[in-house]
């Protein structure tokens, strides 16, 4: 029995530390300092920077801990995150069928003094019905073993009209009851209109929005972010890596079998493959080489680009192991700013790979119909192709109405492709989704 426990503990430790993930490239110079400081309690290591989350007045770490990860190693990640100064923790009532919130609750139960150090965020899962929101909120409070949620969000809003007086009344009541301190929403698509709507209401405290190097030069997003800052709404960036919906379109089938790791680090073609590579693949390797010469990875550079936008308070990152967490922390605390050449490199990468990135503008759906579910399916393809979340991608795809799934290979997507500002080959993407996600 003792040997069995020891074996399980070792597997859990390896998952949490990421020691089995050989594809994760680290900045040896920067990350080494984090590892050494943790081992020696070196107080000379720079502290995690913080920014004030809008009208809440609360200082939170510029790096936030995302949820929806394997609960086996999560307690260790929570402990290390707090030790490294990450006090913004995100969850949702639906993550891991509730296990994510439960593990956080177990942590707070074991370390009650740490609850006050954490700015805890959780979300109502895909509902704007006040009665259902109350049920989900009460369940989250019970699971997380806390009396109050610091920031409660409605998850994945994309229709501005859903932010109506009924929601406002519910928010005011729950704040009065002391169940939540602050309120807002998250948006994966239609971000600019959602942000503009929030800026006009007066009762939205913070918004979690998709934002990354692919979206920084989008004029609509610039105006929407400015409007939120003017309204003193705290802005939280998610999906900061700007991952793609699939492999490069001119990549050979042999190359398609060698895709980026969940962290986004290119692995290159299989040994012995003789190919010049796709345009996007060459751009990736050039960017990786450029930033590694400066002492950090492409993934770290993408985070730094978002942090250099002072309108953004924190970057939410789903850090699935200690290796990833330490790399992200290193990028946050080293004080290194991206140069003009660095930003040009990211801009070029964004332009050359734009046909593989869905910016969530919803124009494709407007050109077809809401029943087409194009933005959702493209997001599932991103989870499958770039995040390594094959099971989640297939589960979410499986939850789509049968009529949507059955029509994917039959629809004419030319109107959607004409409307897409990034010129995504939507028809090909939908047919590929029908093949690999079904």
N, C-alpha and C positions, 0 to 999 in steps of 0.2 A: 504493500500500500504506500509506503514512504517513497519507494522508487518511482511509483506512478505519479505521485504528486510532484516530485522533482522534475520529471519529464515534461509534464504539462506546463509547469512554471517556466521551464526553459523555452518551450514553444511560444508561450505568451510573451516572454521577454523579447524573443527574436522578432516577433511581429511588431511589437511596440517600438523597438529600436531601429527596425528597418535594416538589420544587419544582413538579411538575405537579399536585399535589393541592390544588385551590383550595378544597375543602370543609373542609379542616382549619383550624379556628379556633384561634388562639393568644392567650394572654394577653400582649398587647404589652408591658405594663410589666414583668412578671416574666421572660418569655422573652427580651425584649430585653437584659436584664442578662446572661443566659447567653451570648447571641450576642456581645455586646460583650466580655465577659470572655474568651471563647475567642479572639477576634481580637486582643486586646491583652495576653493573659496576665495579666489582672488578678487578683492574688492575694487581693484583698478579697472575691472570691466565696466564699460559704460552702461548706464541704466537705460532701460527701455523708455524711449520718448513717449510722451503722452500729449493728447490734444483734447480740448474741451468739446463735448458732444452737443453743440448748438445750445438751444435754450434750456437743456437739462442742467447745464453748469457743471456736469460731471467730467473730470479728466479720465480718459480711457487710453489704454495702450494703442499705439498706431498699428499694432499687429493683433488681430483677433483670432480666437480659436474657434474654428468651425465644428459643427457637429456631424451627425450621420456617418460615424465611423465604427469600426469593429469594437464592441464594448469590452473585449477581452483585455486589451492593453490600455484602455481609456483611463483608468485610475492613475496609472503611471504618467500618462501624458498630462493629466490635469495637475498633478503635483509638480512636474517639471515646468509646465507653462506658468504656474503661479510663481514659482521660484525665479523664473526668468523675467518676470514683470508683465506677463500677459494677463490682464485683468478683465478683458472683454471676452465673455464666453457665450457662444451661440448654440441654440438647440431648437427643436420643434416637437410638437406633440406627435408628429408622424415619423420622426427619425428612428429607424430600427424598431418600428412598431412599439415605440415608447421606451425601449431599453436605454436609449441615449439619455433621456431625462432621469431614468431610474438610477443610472450609474452616477450622474451628477448628484442626485439626492443622497446616495450612499456616501459620496465624498463629503458632502456638507454634514451628514450625520456623524461621520468619523472625525471631521475637523471643523466643528461648528464655529471656531474663531475665524476661519477663513471665509465664511459666507460674507462678512462685511467687506472683505477685500475684493470681492468679485462683482463686476457689473454683469448680472445674469440676464440673458436675452432668450426668449423662446417665442414660438409663433403658433397662431391658430392655423390649422392645416386646411387650406382651400375652402374657406367659408366666410361669408359676410353676414350670416344669420345670427343675430344677437343671442338667441337661445342656445344655438350650437356653440358659439364662441364662449359662452359662460360655462358650458359643460367641458369644453376643452381646457379652458383656463383652470377650472377647479381640479381637473385631472392632472394638469401640469404642476400645480402647486403641491398636490399630494405626492406625485412621483418625485419631485425635486426637494421634498421635505423643507419647504420654505413658506413663509407667510406672504411673501410679496415678490413679484417679478419686477425687476428694474426697468426693462423695456419689453413691452409686449407688442408683437407685430402680427398683422394679417399677412399670410404667406402668399406670394405669387399673384398679386393683383395686376391686372392689365387693362381694366376698364375704369377710367376716372370717375364715371358716374356712380360707381359703387361706394365711393366715399361720400355717403349721404348723411342727413341729419339723424337717422336711426343709429348709425355707427357712432356719431358724435355723442349722442345721449348715452349710449352704452359705455363709451370711454369715460365720460364724466362721472357716471355712477360707479364704475369699478375703481376709479381713482379715489372717489369719496369713501368707498368701502375699504380702501387701503390694499386692494389685491394687486394693483399695478401702480408703478410710479410714473412711467412715461409710455407713450403709445406711438405707433407708426405702422409702416407696411414694408414689404419687400416686393421688388418687381424685377422679373427676368426679361421681360419684353415690354414694348411700348413705353420705354423708360421716360423719355422726354415729356410726353403728355402727362404721365403720372406725376412726375416731379413738379411740373408747372401747376397742376391741380393742387398738389399738397401745399405749394407756396401761397395759395390764395385762401386757405381755409382757416388758419389760426389755431387749430387744435391738433396738428401733427407735430410731434416732437423730433422724430428722426425717421429717415428712410434708408433702407438697404437696397442698393441698386447695382445692376451689372455695370461695371466700368473698368476699362483697361486701355492698353496702348492702342487697341484697334478703334476705340471710340473717342479718343482725346481730341481729335480734330473735327468731330461732328458738331456742326454749328448749332443744331437743335439741342444737343446735350449741353453744350457750353452755356446757352441761354437758360436752360432749365436748372443747371447747377447754380448759376449766378442768382436766379430767382429764389432758390432754396436758402442760399447763404444770406440773402437780403432778408428773408423771413426768419432767419436764425434757426433753421432746421438742421440738425446734425446729419451728416452724410456718411454712410458706411458703404464701402466698395466691396462687391463680391465678384466672382468670376474674373479675377484680376489677371489671369494668365492668357485670356483671349484665345482659348483652345478651339480647335477646328472640328468641323462636322464629319470629316473623313480624311482619307489619305489624299495626297496631291493627285489631281485629275489625270495627269500625264505620267503617273507612276506605273511601272510594269506590275503584273500580278505577283511576280516573285518579290518585288520590293514591298508590295502591300502586306506581305507576311511579316515585315519587320517594321513595326509601328512604334511611335514614341511611348515611353513608359508613362505611368500615371502622373509622374512629376513633370513630364513634358520633355525630358532629355533625349535627344536623338540617339538611336542606337546604331544607325547606319544599316546598309544592306547586308544580307547574309554573307558569310565568308565565301569567297570565290566568285561572287556575282560581278560580272563585268558590265558596268553601266556608267554613263556619265551623270546619271541622276536627274531628277526633275528640277525645274526652276525653283520650286518651293524648298526642295531638299537642299539644294546648293545654298539658298539664302539662309536656311536654318543653320547649316554648318558654318557659314561665314559669320553669322551673328554669335554663335557659340564661341567660335575662335576669338572674335573681337573682345567679348566680355571676359573670357577666361584670361586673356592677356592682362586685363585690368584687375584681376583678382576675384572675380565673382562670376556666377553662372548667368545664363540667359534668364532663368526663372527669377533669380534675385534682381536682375536688372528690370524686369517687368514690374516687380513690386516697387522698386525704387522710383520708377516713372510715375506710378500712381501716388506715392507719398510726396513727390515733388509738387503735386497739385494740392495746395494748402486748403482747398475747399473740402477735401476728403479728410475725415477724422481718423478712420481706421480701415485697414484692409482685412477682410475676413478670409481666412485660409483654412481649408480642411486638411490639417496636418495629421497624417495617418501614422506617423512614427517619429521617433526622436531625431532621426537623421534629418528629416524634412524640417522639423521644428527648429533644430539648431541652425540649419542653413538660413531659414527665414529670419530668425532672431539675429543672426550675424549681420544680415543685410539691413535690419532695422537699427542696430545700435552702432554700426561702424562709422557713421557720420559722413560717408563718402557720397558726394552728389554726382549725378550723371552729367557728363559733358555735352556740349552741343553735338559733337560727333556721335555720342552714345544715343542721343535722342533721334538723330538722323538715321542711325542704324535701325532703331525700332520703327520709325516711320516708314522706311523702305520695306521692312519686313511686313508691316501691316498692309501696305499697298500691294505688294507682290503676292500676298496670301489672302487677299480680301475675298476672293471667290470661294474660299473654304470657310469663311467666318460669317455666321448669321448675327447681325447686329440687333435683332429683335424689334425692327421697326414696324412689323405687322402689315406692311404694304402688300406682301404676297397674299396674306389672308384676305385683305380687303379686295384684292383683284379676283379672288376665287370665291370663298365663303368661309364663315367661321367653322363650318363642318369639315373643311379640309385639314385643319389642325397642323398646318405646315410648320409654324414656329415651334410647336411642341415636339414634333417628330424630328426636326433638325436639332433640337436640344438633346433629345435622346441619342441621336447619332453622335453628338459631341461627347456625351457620357461614354458611349461605347468605344469610339475611336481614339479619344484623347485622354479621358479620365481613367480608363481601364475598368469602368463600372459596367461590365457586360451584364451582370445579373440585374442591376437596377434598371438599366436601359431596357432590357427585355420585359421586366415587370411593369414598368410604366407604359411601354408600348402595348402590353397585353391588356392594360386597363382601358385602352381606347375603345370606343364603340365598334362593334363588329363591322358596321357599314363603312366606317373610315378605313379600317384595315383591308377589307375586301376590295376596296376601290383604288388602292394605291397604285397598282400596276395598270389601271385602266384609264385614269384621269388624264386629261390634256393639261399640262402645267405651263404651257406657253404664256398665258396671261400673267401668271405669278412670276415667271422668269423675266418678263418684260418690266414688271414693276419692281423687281429686286435691285436696289442701288449697288449691291456688291456683285451682281451678275452671277449668282450661284446657279449651277445647273440643277435646279430643284427637281425636275423630272427624274434625273439620274439618281439623286439623293433619295427620293421617295421609293423608287424601285429597289434600290440597294437596301433601304430600311425594311421593305417587305421581305427581302431575302434573308437578312441576317438577324432581324429582331423578332420575327414571327416565331 
